[in-house]
Amino acid sequence: MSKKDEAFELFDEGKVPSSPEVKALGLKGTTKYNYYKVSVKFDSQREESRLPRLVPFKNHREPSEIRTPTIIV
């Protein structure tokens, strides 16, 4: 298992970059924090997918329905 995989497993367990277990992996500081940031972002996306989808408001338009202005030169 790579150090990256181990770091992500530790972050899933609730550890943070300053935890002794994460420090023991021997990763650079910026690498630890970048991995942690990705882990937190992935976690929040996973949580959002579990939430019920909200009903759009009355005047809501999907992005495909929005017309862009045409510029004539």
N, C-alpha and C positions, 0 to 999 in steps of 0.2 A: 504494500500500500504506500502511495506517495505521501509526502508531507502535506501536500495540498488536500488530499482526501482526508487525512487525519485531522487537519485544521477544520475542515467543514464538519466533520463528525463532532468535534469538540464544540463548535459553535451551535450545532443542533442540540447539544446537551445543555446549552445555556452559558457556556464559557465565553469570555471576552478576550481580546488580544492581550490584555495585561495579566491574564490568569497564568499561574505557574506552569500548568500543563501545556498551554499554547506556547509559552516562552521556551519550554524544553524542546520544542520541535526544531529550534535553531533557525527560524525564518527571519528575514530582515524586518524591521519595524514597519516599513511602508507596505511590504507584502502582506504581513499579518492584517493590517488595517484594511487593505484592499480586499482581501479574501473575506474579512468580516462584513464589509460594506455589501459585497455581492451576496453573501449569505443572508443578511438582513433584508435586502431587496427581494431576493427570491422567496424568503419566508412571508413577506407582506403580500407578494403576488399570489402565493399559495392560499393565504388567508382570504384574500379578495375573491378568489374563485369559489370559496365555500359560502360566501355571503349571497343572499338572494338578490337577483337583479332588480334594480329599481325601475319603476315605470317612468318613461320619459314624460316631461312636462308637456302641456298642451301644444305649444308652438315649436316643439323640438323638431329639428331636421337632421336626418342622417347626413354624414359628410358627403355622400354621393349625390344628395339632393341639392346641395348648396352650389349655386352657380357662381363662377368666377367672372369678373368683368373682362370684357374683351377690349383690348387697346388697339385702336386703329391709328396707324402711322402714316 
